[in-house]
Amino acid sequence: MSEGIIGNLLSDQIEVFAVCPADAIERTGAKGFSLSRIDASGECRPLLIIVVRTFGNDYFGYVNRCPHDSAWLNIGSGEFFSPDRSILRCGRHGARFEVDTRVCIRWALQRTSA
């Protein structure tokens, strides 16, 4: 693979974007990017994304926005991950997400324990 890719998670269609060379993201690392997107009114709007590279050399792309309050995942410290780099986390309120499934594991634990 010579280029990093991301799927657009905002629609049912998969769009592919070349954003950087694949080796520009270290294993168990992530990089943020700002793309431009044309909205329904024809206006150009920023689309902030992150691309994650796993230890197994898989790449996952996400919109850089927490589904809880729309904050950037790396708000505050600038980090996308938990300290052990295994879980994506929201810098604002600490929600935790599995990298490969996007499942929010922190909220699920709160719901089951309440």
LINUR-V397680 format. One line per field, one symbol per residue. ss: DSSP state (H for helix, E for strand, C for the rest). phi: phi as a letter, one per 40 degrees, with the letter a starting at -180 (. if undefined). psi: psi as a letter, one per 40 degrees, with the letter a starting at -180 (. if undefined). A space follows every 50 residues. Layout:
ss: ???
phi: ???
psi: ???
This chain:
ss: CCCCCCCCCCCCCCCCCCCCCHHHCCCCEEEEEEEEEECCCCCEEEEEEE EEECCCCCEEEEECCCCCCCCCCCCCCCCCECCCCCEEECCCCCCEEECC CCCEHHHHHHHHHC
phi: .bbcbaccccacccbbbcbacdccbcdgbabcbbbbbccccgccbcbcbb bbbcccgcbbbaccacccbgcccccgcgccbcdcgbbcacccbgdbbccc bgcccccccccccc
psi: heiiihiheeieihihhhdiideehihfiiiiihiihhadeeihiihhii hhhidefihhiihghhedeeiidficeeieiidefehiihedeeihhhdd eehhdddddddde.
